[in-house]
Amino acid sequence: MTLRSGITTGTCAAAAAKAATLLLAEGTAPRQVDVTAPAGQIAGVPILYARLLAADAGAVAAVRKDAGDDPDDTDGLEIVATVAWSGQQGVTLAAGEGVGVVTRPGLQVPPGEPAINPVPRRMIAAAVAEVTPRGVRVELSIPGGRQVALRTFNPRLGIEGGLSILGTTGIVRPYCTKALHDALKCALDVAAACGVAAPVLVPGHIGARAARALYAPRDEQLVEVSNAWDFVLGILPRYPFAALLLLGHPGKLAKLAAGQWDTHSARSDAATPYVGRLHAAVLGRPAADTPTVEGIFAALEPAERTSLAEELAGRVQRAVNTHLHDLSSSWSTAVAVVLVSMAGQCLGTAGDLTSWQ
């Protein structure tokens, strides 16, 4: 079965901002706008409405979120952008109704800022720049977002007042377990058929980007596992790989050390408490008061960061080896682990990395 893709809240926000800016700058209310996603795809996004505000207060436009066939809590919500001339350079972002504000450190944007991640911020700025070089203020709102946010991790992360504007690729790939497993088996089949001896397994785009920067793997060597570690590790003994590298953010891979092989946030515990306990054991003091694993590592001096990351990488390595031995008593492939920050910097490693250097 082919599942229909959708668009992220970041793409919706960029499209709404572009439509409102077009109306403000040119007096034209578009029915659809094109938005370029980070991977280069151009998405034609329908505009729900666009209208000028009274007393030269700017323009407002909205896009209805379409997540495709993905079970997304934000599917069907309106993403609204209100745009006004700012008299300053660039795009100034503000959080309106239903868009959260960051209140604690450790996320990708600092406290006090609207909960709009870096990729959507760049998409919004680029979309507006396609229309005008003048500076604008863009206020984003999501009617009903405050209530929907209560069903997400946002309150625990210190994001108050609503939802986050998210997205790393601009496109929502629908999640289907059978389709995902089929795709992952195909990826491993292709790797083996192409003579790959040492595949690199990553959770997603952050790991994939870091892997390419650090080790430049061939395309067929890199496998995005998503959250399906149990499935992938379960079929790995069928393949003649000589070495195996797990590379990703500790917020995901720490879950493997804790024995959680489906790392989806809805089906696993948050990694922060586990890493916090490890921090206390390794460094002899409590971790920083932050809701994220990224924040725990960011609060450390370089030497301490390395010590904690290497201990965690070692625990991930041992957990994966034990799990694979339990699945197949003949398992003998060497396993290595590399932990990276959100920015793709190496935090710590475990195992022999010769096969990828």
C-alpha positions as a Markdown table, in Angstrom:
| # | Residue | x | y | z |
|---|---|---|---|---|
| 1 | Met | 0.0 | 0.0 | 0.0 |
| 2 | Thr | 1.3 | 3.4 | -0.9 |
| 3 | Leu | 0.8 | 6.0 | 1.8 |
| 4 | Arg | 0.3 | 9.7 | 1.0 |
| 5 | Ser | 3.0 | 12.1 | 2.2 |
| 6 | Gly | 2.1 | 15.4 | 3.8 |
| 7 | Ile | 3.8 | 18.7 | 4.9 |
| 8 | Thr | 5.2 | 19.7 | 8.2 |
| 9 | Thr | 4.0 | 22.6 | 10.3 |
| 10 | Gly | 7.2 | 24.4 | 9.3 |
| 11 | Thr | 6.2 | 24.2 | 5.6 |
| 12 | Cys | 2.7 | 25.4 | 6.5 |
| 13 | Ala | 4.1 | 28.3 | 8.4 |
| 14 | Ala | 6.4 | 29.3 | 5.6 |
| 15 | Ala | 3.6 | 29.1 | 3.0 |
| 16 | Ala | 1.2 | 31.2 | 5.2 |
| 17 | Ala | 4.0 | 33.8 | 5.8 |
| 18 | Lys | 4.7 | 34.0 | 2.1 |
| 19 | Ala | 1.0 | 34.3 | 1.2 |
| 20 | Ala | 0.5 | 37.1 | 3.7 |
| 21 | Thr | 3.6 | 38.9 | 2.5 |
| 22 | Leu | 2.5 | 38.7 | -1.1 |
| 23 | Leu | -0.8 | 40.3 | -0.2 |
| 24 | Leu | 0.9 | 43.0 | 1.9 |
| 25 | Ala | 3.5 | 43.8 | -0.8 |
| 26 | Glu | 1.6 | 43.3 | -4.0 |
| 27 | Gly | -2.0 | 43.4 | -3.1 |
| 28 | Thr | -2.6 | 39.9 | -4.4 |
| 29 | Ala | -4.3 | 37.2 | -2.4 |
| 30 | Pro | -2.8 | 33.9 | -3.7 |
| 31 | Arg | -4.7 | 30.7 | -3.7 |
| 32 | Gln | -1.5 | 28.6 | -3.6 |
| 33 | Val | 2.2 | 29.4 | -3.0 |
| 34 | Asp | 5.3 | 27.4 | -3.7 |
| 35 | Val | 7.7 | 26.6 | -0.8 |
| 36 | Thr | 11.1 | 25.0 | -1.2 |
| 37 | Ala | 11.7 | 22.3 | 1.3 |
| 38 | Pro | 15.3 | 21.8 | 2.8 |
| 39 | Ala | 15.9 | 18.8 | 0.6 |
| 40 | Gly | 15.1 | 20.8 | -2.5 |
| 41 | Gln | 11.5 | 19.7 | -3.2 |
| 42 | Ile | 9.1 | 22.4 | -4.1 |
| 43 | Ala | 5.7 | 22.0 | -2.4 |
| 44 | Gly | 2.7 | 23.8 | -3.8 |
| 45 | Val | 0.7 | 24.6 | -0.7 |
| 46 | Pro | -3.0 | 25.7 | -0.9 |
| 47 | Ile | -3.9 | 28.9 | 1.0 |
| 48 | Leu | -7.0 | 28.6 | 3.1 |
| 49 | Tyr | -7.5 | 32.4 | 3.2 |
| 50 | Ala | -5.5 | 35.6 | 2.9 |
| 51 | Arg | -6.8 | 39.1 | 3.8 |
| 52 | Leu | -5.6 | 42.6 | 4.6 |
| 53 | Leu | -6.0 | 43.8 | 8.1 |
| 54 | Ala | -7.7 | 47.1 | 9.0 |
| 55 | Ala | -5.8 | 50.4 | 9.5 |
| 56 | Asp | -2.7 | 49.3 | 7.6 |
| 57 | Ala | -2.0 | 46.7 | 10.3 |
| 58 | Gly | -0.7 | 44.1 | 7.8 |
| 59 | Ala | -2.0 | 41.0 | 6.3 |
| 60 | Val | -3.0 | 37.5 | 7.5 |
| 61 | Ala | -3.0 | 34.2 | 5.7 |
| 62 | Ala | -3.6 | 30.6 | 6.8 |
| 63 | Val | -2.8 | 27.1 | 5.6 |
| 64 | Arg | -4.6 | 23.9 | 6.8 |
| 65 | Lys | -2.1 | 21.3 | 7.9 |
| 66 | Asp | -2.2 | 18.2 | 5.8 |
| 67 | Ala | -0.1 | 15.4 | 7.3 |
| 68 | Gly | -1.0 | 12.9 | 4.6 |
| 69 | Asp | -1.5 | 9.4 | 5.9 |
| 70 | Asp | 0.7 | 10.1 | 9.0 |
| 71 | Pro | -1.1 | 9.9 | 12.4 |
| 72 | Asp | -0.1 | 13.4 | 13.3 |
| 73 | Asp | -1.8 | 15.3 | 16.2 |
| 74 | Thr | -1.6 | 18.6 | 14.2 |
| 75 | Asp | -3.3 | 17.2 | 11.1 |
| 76 | Gly | -6.2 | 19.5 | 10.0 |
| 77 | Leu | -5.1 | 22.4 | 12.2 |
| 78 | Glu | -4.9 | 25.9 | 10.8 |
| 79 | Ile | -1.4 | 27.5 | 10.7 |
| 80 | Val | -1.9 | 31.2 | 10.6 |
| 81 | Ala | 0.7 | 33.9 | 9.8 |
| 82 | Thr | 0.1 | 37.6 | 10.5 |
| 83 | Val | 2.7 | 39.8 | 8.7 |
| 84 | Ala | 3.4 | 43.5 | 9.1 |
| 85 | Trp | 6.3 | 45.8 | 8.0 |
| 86 | Ser | 8.8 | 46.0 | 10.8 |
| 87 | Gly | 11.2 | 48.8 | 9.8 |
| 88 | Gln | 14.0 | 46.4 | 10.6 |
| 89 | Gln | 16.1 | 44.0 | 8.5 |
| 90 | Gly | 15.1 | 40.4 | 8.0 |
| 91 | Val | 12.2 | 38.5 | 9.6 |
| 92 | Thr | 11.2 | 38.9 | 13.2 |
| 93 | Leu | 9.2 | 36.0 | 14.6 |
| 94 | Ala | 6.6 | 36.1 | 17.3 |
| 95 | Ala | 4.3 | 33.5 | 18.9 |
| 96 | Gly | 0.6 | 34.1 | 18.7 |
| 97 | Glu | -2.3 | 32.0 | 20.0 |
| 98 | Gly | -1.5 | 28.3 | 20.2 |
| 99 | Val | 2.2 | 28.5 | 19.4 |
| 100 | Gly | 4.5 | 27.7 | 22.4 |
| 101 | Val | 7.3 | 29.8 | 23.9 |
| 102 | Val | 10.5 | 28.1 | 25.1 |
| 103 | Thr | 11.0 | 28.6 | 28.9 |
| 104 | Arg | 13.9 | 26.2 | 29.7 |
| 105 | Pro | 17.4 | 25.7 | 28.2 |
| 106 | Gly | 18.5 | 22.7 | 26.3 |
| 107 | Leu | 16.2 | 23.0 | 23.2 |
| 108 | Gln | 17.3 | 24.1 | 19.8 |
| 109 | Val | 16.1 | 27.7 | 20.4 |
| 110 | Pro | 16.8 | 29.7 | 23.6 |
| 111 | Pro | 14.3 | 30.5 | 26.4 |
| 112 | Gly | 12.0 | 33.4 | 25.6 |
| 113 | Glu | 11.9 | 32.6 | 21.9 |
| 114 | Pro | 8.9 | 31.2 | 20.0 |
| 115 | Ala | 9.1 | 27.4 | 19.8 |
| 116 | Ile | 10.0 | 27.5 | 16.1 |
| 117 | Asn | 12.9 | 25.2 | 15.3 |
| 118 | Pro | 15.9 | 26.3 | 13.2 |
| 119 | Val | 14.8 | 24.7 | 9.9 |
| 120 | Pro | 11.3 | 26.2 | 9.9 |
| 121 | Arg | 12.9 | 29.6 | 10.8 |
| 122 | Arg | 15.1 | 29.4 | 7.7 |
| 123 | Met | 12.2 | 28.3 | 5.5 |
| 124 | Ile | 10.0 | 31.2 | 6.7 |
| 125 | Ala | 12.8 | 33.7 | 6.1 |
| 126 | Ala | 13.5 | 32.3 | 2.6 |
| 127 | Ala | 9.9 | 32.3 | 1.7 |
| 128 | Val | 9.4 | 36.0 | 2.7 |
| 129 | Ala | 12.7 | 37.0 | 1.0 |
| 130 | Glu | 11.3 | 35.6 | -2.3 |
| 131 | Val | 8.6 | 38.3 | -2.1 |
| 132 | Thr | 10.4 | 41.3 | -0.6 |
| 133 | Pro | 13.7 | 42.5 | 0.7 |
| 134 | Arg | 11.9 | 44.6 | 3.4 |
| 135 | Gly | 11.9 | 43.6 | 7.0 |
| 136 | Val | 8.7 | 42.1 | 8.3 |
| 137 | Arg | 7.3 | 40.8 | 11.6 |
| 138 | Val | 5.7 | 37.4 | 11.3 |
| 139 | Glu | 3.4 | 36.3 | 14.1 |
| 140 | Leu | 2.4 | 32.6 | 13.9 |
| 141 | Ser | -0.6 | 31.2 | 15.6 |
| 142 | Ile | -2.4 | 27.8 | 15.6 |
| 143 | Pro | -6.0 | 28.0 | 16.8 |
| 144 | Gly | -6.6 | 25.1 | 19.2 |
| 145 | Gly | -2.8 | 24.5 | 19.5 |
| 146 | Arg | -2.8 | 25.1 | 23.3 |
| 147 | Gln | -5.2 | 22.2 | 23.8 |
| 148 | Val | -3.4 | 19.9 | 21.4 |
| 149 | Ala | 0.0 | 20.6 | 23.0 |
| 150 | Leu | -1.2 | 19.0 | 26.2 |
| 151 | Arg | -1.1 | 15.7 | 24.4 |
| 152 | Thr | 2.6 | 16.2 | 23.4 |
| 153 | Phe | 5.9 | 16.3 | 25.2 |
| 154 | Asn | 5.9 | 20.1 | 25.1 |
| 155 | Pro | 4.8 | 20.7 | 28.7 |
| 156 | Arg | 7.6 | 18.4 | 29.9 |
| 157 | Leu | 10.1 | 20.2 | 27.7 |
| 158 | Gly | 9.3 | 23.6 | 29.1 |
| 159 | Ile | 7.4 | 24.8 | 26.0 |
| 160 | Glu | 4.4 | 26.8 | 27.3 |
| 161 | Gly | 1.3 | 28.1 | 25.6 |
| 162 | Gly | 1.0 | 25.8 | 22.6 |
| 163 | Leu | 2.6 | 23.7 | 19.9 |
| 164 | Ser | 6.1 | 23.8 | 18.4 |
| 165 | Ile | 6.7 | 24.6 | 14.7 |
| 166 | Leu | 8.7 | 21.6 | 13.7 |
| 167 | Gly | 10.2 | 19.9 | 10.6 |
| 168 | Thr | 13.6 | 19.0 | 9.3 |
| 169 | Thr | 12.7 | 18.1 | 5.8 |
| 170 | Gly | 9.5 | 20.0 | 5.1 |
| 171 | Ile | 7.8 | 16.8 | 4.1 |
| 172 | Val | 5.9 | 14.4 | 6.4 |
| 173 | Arg | 6.7 | 10.8 | 5.5 |
| 174 | Pro | 3.7 | 8.7 | 6.7 |
| 175 | Tyr | 4.5 | 6.1 | 9.3 |
| 176 | Cys | 3.4 | 2.5 | 8.6 |
| 177 | Thr | 5.0 | -0.3 | 10.5 |
| 178 | Lys | 4.8 | -2.8 | 7.6 |
| 179 | Ala | 6.0 | -0.3 | 5.0 |
| 180 | Leu | 8.8 | 0.8 | 7.3 |
| 181 | His | 10.0 | -2.7 | 7.9 |
| 182 | Asp | 9.9 | -3.5 | 4.2 |
| 183 | Ala | 11.9 | -0.4 | 3.4 |
| 184 | Leu | 14.5 | -1.2 | 6.0 |
| 185 | Lys | 14.9 | -4.8 | 4.8 |
| 186 | Cys | 15.3 | -3.4 | 1.3 |
| 187 | Ala | 17.9 | -1.0 | 2.5 |
| 188 | Leu | 19.9 | -3.8 | 4.1 |
| 189 | Asp | 19.5 | -6.0 | 1.1 |
| 190 | Val | 20.8 | -3.3 | -1.1 |
| 191 | Ala | 23.8 | -2.7 | 1.2 |
| 192 | Ala | 24.7 | -6.3 | 1.1 |
| 193 | Ala | 24.2 | -6.6 | -2.6 |
| 194 | Cys | 26.5 | -3.6 | -3.2 |
| 195 | Gly | 29.3 | -5.1 | -1.2 |
| 196 | Val | 28.9 | -2.9 | 1.9 |
| 197 | Ala | 31.0 | -4.5 | 4.7 |
| 198 | Ala | 30.3 | -1.9 | 7.4 |
| 199 | Pro | 26.9 | -0.3 | 7.4 |
| 200 | Val | 26.1 | 2.9 | 9.4 |
| 201 | Leu | 22.8 | 2.8 | 11.2 |
| 202 | Val | 21.3 | 6.2 | 12.2 |
| 203 | Pro | 18.0 | 7.1 | 13.9 |
| 204 | Gly | 17.1 | 9.8 | 11.4 |
| 205 | His | 18.2 | 13.0 | 9.7 |
| 206 | Ile | 20.4 | 14.4 | 12.4 |
| 207 | Gly | 22.4 | 11.2 | 12.5 |
| 208 | Ala | 22.5 | 10.9 | 8.7 |
| 209 | Arg | 23.8 | 14.4 | 8.3 |
| 210 | Ala | 26.5 | 13.9 | 11.0 |
| 211 | Ala | 27.5 | 10.5 | 9.5 |
| 212 | Arg | 28.0 | 12.1 | 6.1 |
| 213 | Ala | 30.1 | 14.9 | 7.6 |
| 214 | Leu | 32.2 | 12.7 | 9.8 |
| 215 | Tyr | 32.7 | 9.6 | 7.7 |
| 216 | Ala | 31.4 | 10.2 | 4.2 |
| 217 | Pro | 29.6 | 6.8 | 3.8 |
| 218 | Arg | 28.3 | 5.7 | 0.5 |
| 219 | Asp | 24.6 | 6.2 | 0.0 |
| 220 | Glu | 23.9 | 2.4 | 0.2 |
| 221 | Gln | 26.0 | 2.2 | 3.4 |
| 222 | Leu | 23.8 | 4.5 | 5.4 |
| 223 | Val | 20.5 | 3.2 | 6.8 |
| 224 | Glu | 18.0 | 5.4 | 8.6 |
| 225 | Val | 16.4 | 3.1 | 11.1 |
| 226 | Ser | 13.8 | 5.5 | 12.5 |
| 227 | Asn | 12.6 | 3.9 | 15.7 |
| 228 | Ala | 12.6 | 0.3 | 14.5 |
| 229 | Trp | 15.8 | -0.9 | 16.2 |
| 230 | Asp | 14.3 | -4.2 | 17.3 |
| 231 | Phe | 13.3 | -5.1 | 13.8 |
| 232 | Val | 16.6 | -4.1 | 12.2 |
| 233 | Leu | 18.7 | -5.8 | 14.9 |
| 234 | Gly | 16.5 | -8.8 | 14.6 |
| 235 | Ile | 17.3 | -9.3 | 10.9 |
| 236 | Leu | 21.0 | -8.1 | 10.9 |
| 237 | Pro | 22.4 | -11.6 | 11.7 |
| 238 | Arg | 21.2 | -12.7 | 8.2 |
| 239 | Tyr | 23.7 | -10.4 | 6.5 |
| 240 | Pro | 27.4 | -10.9 | 6.1 |
| 241 | Phe | 28.5 | -7.6 | 7.5 |
| 242 | Ala | 31.9 | -7.4 | 9.1 |
| 243 | Ala | 31.3 | -4.3 | 11.3 |
| 244 | Leu | 28.4 | -2.2 | 12.4 |
| 245 | Leu | 28.3 | 1.5 | 13.4 |
| 246 | Leu | 25.4 | 3.1 | 15.3 |
| 247 | Leu | 25.6 | 6.8 | 15.0 |
| 248 | Gly | 23.1 | 9.3 | 16.4 |
| 249 | His | 22.1 | 11.7 | 19.1 |
| 250 | Pro | 22.3 | 10.4 | 22.7 |
| 251 | Gly | 18.6 | 11.4 | 23.2 |
| 252 | Lys | 17.7 | 8.5 | 20.9 |
| 253 | Leu | 20.6 | 6.0 | 21.4 |
| 254 | Ala | 20.5 | 6.2 | 25.2 |
| 255 | Lys | 17.2 | 4.4 | 25.0 |
| 256 | Leu | 19.0 | 1.3 | 23.6 |
| 257 | Ala | 21.3 | 1.3 | 26.6 |
| 258 | Ala | 18.2 | 1.2 | 28.7 |
| 259 | Gly | 16.8 | -1.8 | 26.8 |
| 260 | Gln | 14.2 | 0.1 | 24.8 |
| 261 | Trp | 14.3 | -1.2 | 21.2 |
| 262 | Asp | 11.4 | 0.8 | 19.9 |
| 263 | Thr | 12.5 | 4.4 | 20.5 |
| 264 | His | 9.3 | 6.2 | 19.4 |
| 265 | Ser | 8.4 | 8.8 | 22.0 |
| 266 | Ala | 4.9 | 7.3 | 22.4 |
| 267 | Arg | 6.3 | 3.8 | 23.0 |
| 268 | Ser | 9.4 | 4.4 | 25.1 |
| 269 | Asp | 10.5 | 6.4 | 28.1 |
| 270 | Ala | 12.3 | 9.7 | 27.7 |
| 271 | Ala | 16.1 | 9.3 | 27.7 |
| 272 | Thr | 16.7 | 12.3 | 30.0 |
| 273 | Pro | 16.2 | 10.5 | 33.4 |
| 274 | Tyr | 18.5 | 7.7 | 32.3 |
| 275 | Val | 21.3 | 10.1 | 31.1 |
| 276 | Gly | 20.8 | 12.1 | 34.3 |
| 277 | Arg | 21.4 | 9.0 | 36.5 |
| 278 | Leu | 24.5 | 8.1 | 34.4 |
| 279 | His | 25.7 | 11.7 | 34.8 |
| 280 | Ala | 25.5 | 11.4 | 38.6 |
| 281 | Ala | 27.3 | 8.0 | 38.5 |
| 282 | Val | 30.1 | 9.2 | 36.2 |
| 283 | Leu | 30.7 | 12.8 | 37.4 |
| 284 | Gly | 29.6 | 12.5 | 41.0 |
| 285 | Arg | 26.9 | 15.3 | 40.9 |
| 286 | Pro | 23.4 | 15.8 | 39.6 |
| 287 | Ala | 22.9 | 16.8 | 36.0 |
| 288 | Ala | 21.9 | 20.3 | 35.0 |
| 289 | Asp | 18.2 | 21.1 | 35.4 |
| 290 | Thr | 17.2 | 20.8 | 31.8 |
| 291 | Pro | 14.4 | 18.8 | 30.1 |
| 292 | Thr | 16.6 | 17.4 | 27.3 |
| 293 | Val | 19.7 | 15.2 | 26.9 |
| 294 | Glu | 21.1 | 17.9 | 24.6 |
| 295 | Gly | 20.9 | 20.3 | 27.5 |
| 296 | Ile | 22.7 | 17.9 | 29.9 |
| 297 | Phe | 25.6 | 17.6 | 27.6 |
| 298 | Ala | 25.7 | 21.3 | 26.7 |
| 299 | Ala | 26.1 | 22.3 | 30.4 |
| 300 | Leu | 29.3 | 20.3 | 30.7 |
| 301 | Glu | 32.9 | 21.3 | 30.2 |
| 302 | Pro | 34.5 | 19.5 | 27.2 |
| 303 | Ala | 36.4 | 16.9 | 29.3 |
| 304 | Glu | 33.3 | 16.0 | 31.3 |
| 305 | Arg | 31.2 | 15.9 | 28.2 |
| 306 | Thr | 33.6 | 13.4 | 26.6 |
| 307 | Ser | 33.7 | 11.3 | 29.8 |
| 308 | Leu | 29.9 | 11.1 | 30.0 |
| 309 | Ala | 29.5 | 10.4 | 26.2 |
| 310 | Glu | 32.1 | 7.7 | 26.1 |
| 311 | Glu | 30.5 | 5.9 | 29.1 |
| 312 | Leu | 27.1 | 6.2 | 27.5 |
| 313 | Ala | 28.4 | 5.0 | 24.1 |
| 314 | Gly | 30.0 | 2.0 | 25.8 |
| 315 | Arg | 26.7 | 1.1 | 27.4 |
| 316 | Val | 24.9 | 1.4 | 24.1 |
| 317 | Gln | 27.5 | -0.8 | 22.5 |
| 318 | Arg | 27.3 | -3.5 | 25.2 |
| 319 | Ala | 23.5 | -3.4 | 25.2 |
| 320 | Val | 23.4 | -3.9 | 21.4 |
| 321 | Asn | 25.9 | -6.7 | 21.5 |
| 322 | Thr | 24.0 | -8.5 | 24.2 |
| 323 | His | 20.7 | -8.0 | 22.3 |
| 324 | Leu | 22.2 | -9.4 | 19.1 |
| 325 | His | 23.8 | -12.4 | 20.9 |
| 326 | Asp | 20.4 | -13.1 | 22.5 |
| 327 | Leu | 18.9 | -13.1 | 19.0 |
| 328 | Ser | 21.7 | -15.1 | 17.4 |
| 329 | Ser | 24.2 | -17.1 | 19.3 |
| 330 | Ser | 26.5 | -17.0 | 16.2 |
| 331 | Trp | 26.7 | -13.2 | 16.1 |
| 332 | Ser | 30.3 | -12.1 | 15.9 |
| 333 | Thr | 30.2 | -8.7 | 14.0 |
| 334 | Ala | 32.0 | -5.9 | 15.7 |
| 335 | Val | 29.8 | -3.0 | 16.9 |
| 336 | Ala | 30.9 | 0.6 | 17.3 |
| 337 | Val | 28.9 | 3.6 | 18.5 |
| 338 | Val | 29.3 | 7.3 | 17.9 |
| 339 | Leu | 27.2 | 9.9 | 19.8 |
| 340 | Val | 26.7 | 13.3 | 18.2 |
| 341 | Ser | 25.1 | 16.6 | 19.3 |
| 342 | Met | 22.2 | 18.3 | 17.5 |
| 343 | Ala | 24.9 | 20.2 | 15.6 |
| 344 | Gly | 26.5 | 17.0 | 14.4 |
| 345 | Gln | 29.6 | 17.3 | 16.6 |
| 346 | Cys | 31.1 | 14.1 | 17.9 |
| 347 | Leu | 30.5 | 13.8 | 21.7 |
| 348 | Gly | 32.0 | 10.4 | 22.3 |
| 349 | Thr | 32.6 | 6.9 | 20.9 |
| 350 | Ala | 32.9 | 3.3 | 21.7 |
| 351 | Gly | 34.6 | 0.5 | 19.7 |
| 352 | Asp | 36.9 | 0.3 | 16.7 |
| 353 | Leu | 36.1 | 3.0 | 14.1 |
| 354 | Thr | 38.7 | 1.9 | 11.6 |
| 355 | Ser | 36.2 | 0.5 | 9.1 |
| 356 | Trp | 34.7 | 4.0 | 8.6 |
| 357 | Gln | 37.8 | 6.2 | 8.7 |
